[in-house]
Amino acid sequence: SSGINAEYGRNFEIFGHQITSTSDWAGGVYASPSVAGSRPGANIAVTWASMMSFGQKGYVAATKEVINGARYFIQGLLKIEGIKVMGKPEVSCVAWTSDVFNIYNMSSDLASKGWNLAVLQFPAGIHIALT
């Protein structure tokens, strides 16, 4: 859910200028009614409060766990015949594709098992943000 911009309530013509959309993003068509995208203010405030609660040491420790988990995930992906990891993931967002089989079929199979993963285009792929 996104917040409602004050301009939207006052003047619909102005609202039309703040909409952001793109069709060539790797994740497919993306449109958002605000500059902040799909990140409402409440989520930003909760993130800030969490960082204040964890402190720098806690944040660094949690980040290391996420990075180690992503590296473990990548090692598992690379054991699957036909899978290629896209790019060189450095933190927690991992994308993969295949030149051997239709990656969208893999996405459908995983969805039937309860996985909710994002598909990509240009090139076709699947990605996950590990947290």
C-alpha angles and dihedrals in degrees: 000000000000130000121251115250116229089231089060093061094046104042127008092198091061090048089059090062095054096055112110120204138162134175100191098063112121090239092059129249112356126187130170132180093222145036089251090064116207094339110104118201094252091062091049090051092049090050091051092048091049092051091049090050095047095044122205096294093049092046092050091048092050091047091053090053091051093048092048090049091051091050090051090049091051091051089054093048092052090057089065111092112243097018121126122187110228115234123334108298110213102178129008111316110094125183128184140181141175137225089191104057140013104278091202089063088055089051091052092048091050091047090055087057093052101266114137104201130163119243123218136207134206087060109019111244150130127245139189133189108217115209 
